[in-house]
Amino acid sequence: MPVRKHREPKIALIITLSDGSTMPITGLRLINTSGSLFRSRQLGSRRVLWLTERNVLIGITTVAVAVTLLLTALQLKRPGLDNKISGLSEGMRDGTFEENYNQLVRGMRESLYRFDRPGLLLPLMRLSEADRSRSHRAAAGRAWLRSQSVVVAATVRNGMAGLPSTMHNVQRLRALFNESWLVLVENDSTDSTRSFLYNMTLTDPNVRLLGCGRVNSALPCEINVRYGSGRQHLPGVQINRTFSEEVERGLIMSALRNLYLDYIYEHLADRASLLLIVDPDITWQDWDLDSIAQGLYYFAAKPKLQQLCAHTTQDSHLYDPCTLSFHLNKRFGEDTKYPVVSYEKSLWNAPRSLPPVKVESCFQAVSFYRMSALAPRRLRYRRSPGEWICEHNTLSRQLDEVYIDPQMRLRVLQENIG
């Protein structure tokens, strides 16, 4: 009977460099790479591999590459061995760690935002060289809009003090698009708001006037909602309400806004690429359409972008600050290590060329949404028990990529409380 020669186990070590290339090293011998010694030794029935330089495990600092070590194969072909390597997890043996690490690196490179430098906690949209030119963004944005469609939506009550100004600017903006619609929910107005909007439906077939279950009706819509306290609901942030009434106000406004969302999802979502939600009862300085177009360019250049808000001001202050939820320190780091970050304070000393800033939520009276980020999930305004925060925040926080654009600058001349 022939004598069967014992076969030594084979060890393969693969070093993956930061550029993605690999260096396979095999054999049972001393291996010298970058000044670090790797040794193999037989311990009982097991063959183990160890190294003499600990810094290899955390990345070799003496060379200009980051090294990830992976033991990809150690086949012990002796009778009775269980093919397990002492001290190494399954993830290290089958490549799971390397795959996950590389996947994370790819995801980091594909991230829509970045942090500018240590100590600056504003999460800024990553821009290419072409993205950095405002004139390029404005021209490319206008060109892109000619092939796009938008739905403009709003709720309004007693809005005549500012409605003509808003509609004037909305109509100018609609002209930049290939196709556009206007969907408005009106209720309980005691001025001429209803008739003003109804007359728009007579001259523009793409205007929809909703309220009380009717579409494009001249009849008044009287909901006459009251709070649990018995007081009548009135719009406007300057109304003095109790905490319970503030909670109910959020429910009422969310229900009204869900009326236009439901209509849009049912009738227009498959035809529109963008949704614009506006406050319609504001007196505006004429909108700078290039300022808006340069911002909308990002929807074309950044497919991950889901919502973009204008940087709207009144009397040099950010308008409607209650709708802006900025990422505070606990979102991205240790709140005891870095100072609290304020979006508005950060912008005081920031250059006008600052890219869009990632936020938790925003509205600022003019906010654009990618329709494909909303419609497939049929996202709606929603509330949690006892929640009194602005209803716009509840829509934004269901999205992942929400930004406010410091260069999409609009100015409110007069806030009109309905």
Secondary structure, DSSP 8 states (H G I E B T S, - for coil): ---------EEEEEEE-TTS-EEEEESSS-EEETTEEEEEEEETTEEEEEES-GGGTT--SSSSS--EEEEEEEE--STT-----TT--HHHHHTHHHHHHHHHHHHHHT-SEEEEETTEEEEEE---TGGG-HHHHHHHHHHHHTT-EEEEEEEESS-TTTHHHHHHHHHHHHTTSSEEEEEEEE-S-SSSHHHHHHHHHHH-TTEEEEETTEES--S------B-TTS-B---STTS---HHHHHHHHHHHHHHHHHHHHHHHHHTTTT-SEEEEE-SSEEE----HHHHHHHHHHHHH-TT--EEEEEEEETTEESSGGG-B---HHHHS-TTTS----HHHHHHTS-TT---EE-SB--TTEEEEEHHHHGGGT------TT--S-HHHHHHTT-S-EEEEEEEEEEEEEE---
